[in-house]
């Protein structure tokens, strides 16, 4: 897009905040690659770890306050009380801010994979997989593991007419991009498209539920 002179505005937002919370201006699109930008005028963003405000670069839950935050969920007082506390919306998203205050979104808290005591963010592994020319789409989830607590598992869909890469080739591809603990312990190739919402958002929880239902053997 940059080569073609097309401005791209990366943004982060939620239905509960009347859409946008932060936006990355096109002037910063390459300088702050991967960032969702700075909070908009009406929004205040806080990154919280164990009840305290996180340091720059420290991953925690994204909290949002301001007049665009909804009053609550209709006829769901318990859900409202759990999500909105002391004026802050607890988004359930994990992220961090850099030293200049730019927001980066890591993952949904429910999607985080803790394997061997290390945090693995599915989106990072998926991004590395999607750089392989044979992979059309993918989903990374955590499955129960007696040794590691959870094992990183990837489900991939190959591009039509492309020869399937070997597992060794995929591992070599990933090792050049990811730390060893982030590598999938298992890569499953599927023919059908992965489940998505009407707006195209990947539904990792459905992939995870389907794999768990298959059992350890994957059958």
C-alpha positions in Angstrom: 0.0 0.0 0.0 2.9 2.4 0.8 4.5 1.7 -2.5 1.3 2.6 -4.3 0.8 5.7 -2.2 -2.3 4.3 -0.5 -2.7 5.5 3.1 -3.5 2.8 5.6 -4.9 3.6 9.1 -4.4 0.7 11.5 -7.0 0.9 14.3 -8.1 -0.9 17.5 -11.6 -0.8 18.9 -14.6 -2.6 20.3 -18.3 -2.6 20.1 -18.3 -1.6 23.8 -16.4 1.6 23.0 -18.6 2.7 20.1 -15.9 1.4 17.7 -12.4 3.0 17.7 -10.1 3.4 20.7 -6.8 4.0 19.0 -5.6 4.7 15.5 -2.2 4.7 13.8 -1.8 7.6 11.4 -0.5 6.7 8.0 2.6 8.9 8.6 3.6 6.4 11.3 2.4 3.2 9.5 6.0 2.0 8.7 7.8 3.6 11.6 5.4 1.9 14.1 4.7 -1.2 12.1 2.3 -3.5 14.0 1.0 -0.8 16.3 -2.7 0.2 16.6 -1.5 3.8 17.2 -2.3 6.4 19.9 -5.6 6.7 21.8 -8.2 8.9 20.3 -9.1 12.2 22.1 -12.1 10.7 23.8 -10.4 7.5 25.0 -8.0 6.8 27.9 -6.0 3.6 27.6 -4.3 1.8 30.5 -2.4 -1.5 30.4 -2.9 -3.4 33.7 -0.9 -6.2 35.2 -2.1 -7.7 38.5 -3.9 -4.5 39.4 -1.1 -2.1 38.6 -0.3 0.0 35.6 2.2 -1.8 33.3 5.6 -0.5 32.4 6.4 0.4 28.8 6.8 -2.8 26.8 5.1 -5.0 29.5 2.1 -7.0 28.3 -1.1 -6.8 30.3 -4.8 -6.4 29.8 -6.0 -3.4 27.8 -8.4 -1.1 29.8 -10.3 1.7 28.3 -12.2 4.7 29.9 -14.0 7.7 28.5 -17.4 8.9 27.3 -17.5 6.4 24.4 -17.5 3.4 26.7 -21.0 1.8 26.9 -23.0 1.9 30.1 -23.2 -1.9 30.2 -24.8 -5.0 28.7 -28.6 -5.0 28.3 -30.3 -7.1 31.0 -26.9 -8.6 32.0 -25.9 -6.9 35.2 -23.3 -9.6 36.2 -21.5 -9.3 32.8 -21.6 -5.5 33.2 -20.1 -5.6 36.7 -17.4 -8.0 35.5 -16.4 -5.9 32.5 -16.7 -2.3 33.8 -15.1 -1.6 37.1 -14.3 1.8 38.6 -15.1 3.4 35.2 -12.7 1.2 33.3 -13.7 -1.3 30.6 -11.7 -4.5 31.0 -11.5 -5.5 27.3 -10.1 -9.0 27.7 -7.5 -8.1 25.1 -3.7 -8.3 25.9 -1.3 -5.7 24.7 1.4 -3.2 25.6 2.5 0.4 25.0 5.9 1.5 23.9 7.9 4.4 25.4 6.0 6.8 23.1 2.6 5.6 24.2 1.8 3.7 21.0 -0.5 0.7 21.6 0.2 -2.8 20.4 -2.4 -5.6 20.6 -1.0 -9.0 21.4 -4.0 -11.4 21.7 -7.3 -12.1 23.3 -6.7 -13.2 26.9 -8.6 -16.4 26.2 -6.4 -17.1 23.2 -3.1 -16.8 25.1 -1.2 -20.1 25.2 1.0 -20.7 28.3 3.4 -23.5 27.3 6.1 -24.5 29.8 5.6 -21.2 31.7 6.1 -19.1 28.6 3.5 -16.9 27.0 2.8 -17.6 23.3 0.6 -15.2 21.4 -1.2 -17.0 18.6 -1.3 -14.0 16.2 2.5 -13.9 16.2 2.8 -17.6 15.2 0.1 -17.2 12.7 1.8 -14.3 11.1 5.0 -16.3 10.7 3.1 -19.2 9.2 1.3 -16.9 6.7 4.6 -15.7 5.4 5.1 -19.2 3.9 3.9 -19.1 0.2 2.0 -22.4 0.5 -0.2 -21.4 3.4 -3.6 -19.7 2.7 -4.8 -19.4 6.2 -4.0 -20.7 9.7 -5.1 -20.8 13.3 -2.9 -21.4 16.3 -4.4 -22.7 19.6 -3.3 -24.3 22.8 -4.2 -27.9 23.6 -3.9 -29.6 27.0 -0.5 -31.2 27.5 0.7 -33.2 30.6 4.3 -31.9 30.3 4.0 -28.4 29.1 0.5 -27.4 30.4 -0.5 -26.5 26.9 1.1 -27.3 23.6 1.1 -24.9 20.7 -0.9 -26.4 17.8 -1.4 -25.0 14.4 -4.1 -25.7 11.8 -3.3 -24.6 8.3 -5.1 -24.5 5.0 -2.9 -24.7 1.9 -3.3 -22.5 -1.2 -5.0 -24.2 -4.1 -2.7 -25.9 -6.6 0.4 -25.5 -4.3 2.4 -28.5 -3.3 2.2 -29.2 0.4 5.5 -28.4 2.2 7.1 -31.0 4.4 7.0 -30.6 8.1 10.8 -30.1 8.2 10.5 -27.3 5.7 7.8 -25.6 7.8 9.9 -25.9 10.9 12.9 -24.4 9.2 10.7 -21.6 8.0 9.4 -20.9 11.5 12.7 -21.2 13.3 14.0 -18.3 11.2 11.2 -16.2 12.6 10.3 -17.4 16.1 11.9 -18.4 19.4 11.9 -22.2 19.9 9.3 -22.2 22.6 6.8 -20.6 20.2 7.1 -23.3 17.5 4.0 -25.5 17.1 4.4 -28.9 18.5 1.9 -30.1 15.9 0.8 -28.8 12.5 -2.5 -30.1 11.1 -3.4 -29.6 7.5 -7.1 -29.1 6.7 -8.9 -28.8 3.4 -11.9 -26.7 4.5 -11.7 -22.9 5.3 -11.3 -22.1 9.0 -14.3 -20.8 10.9 -14.8 -17.0 10.8 -17.4 -14.5 11.9 -19.5 -12.6 9.4 -16.9 -9.8 9.4 -14.1 -12.3 8.7 -12.6 -12.5 12.1 -10.9 -15.9 12.9 -12.8 -17.9 15.5 -9.9 -19.7 17.3 -12.2 -21.0 20.0 -14.1 -23.1 17.5 -10.9 -24.5 16.1 -9.7 -25.2 19.7 -13.0 -26.9 20.6 -13.0 -29.0 17.5 -9.5 -30.3 18.1 -10.2 -31.0 21.8 -13.3 -33.0 20.7 -11.0 -35.2 18.5 -9.0 -36.3 21.5 -5.2 -36.7 21.8 -4.9 -38.8 18.7 -6.5 -36.1 16.5 -8.8 -38.8 15.1 
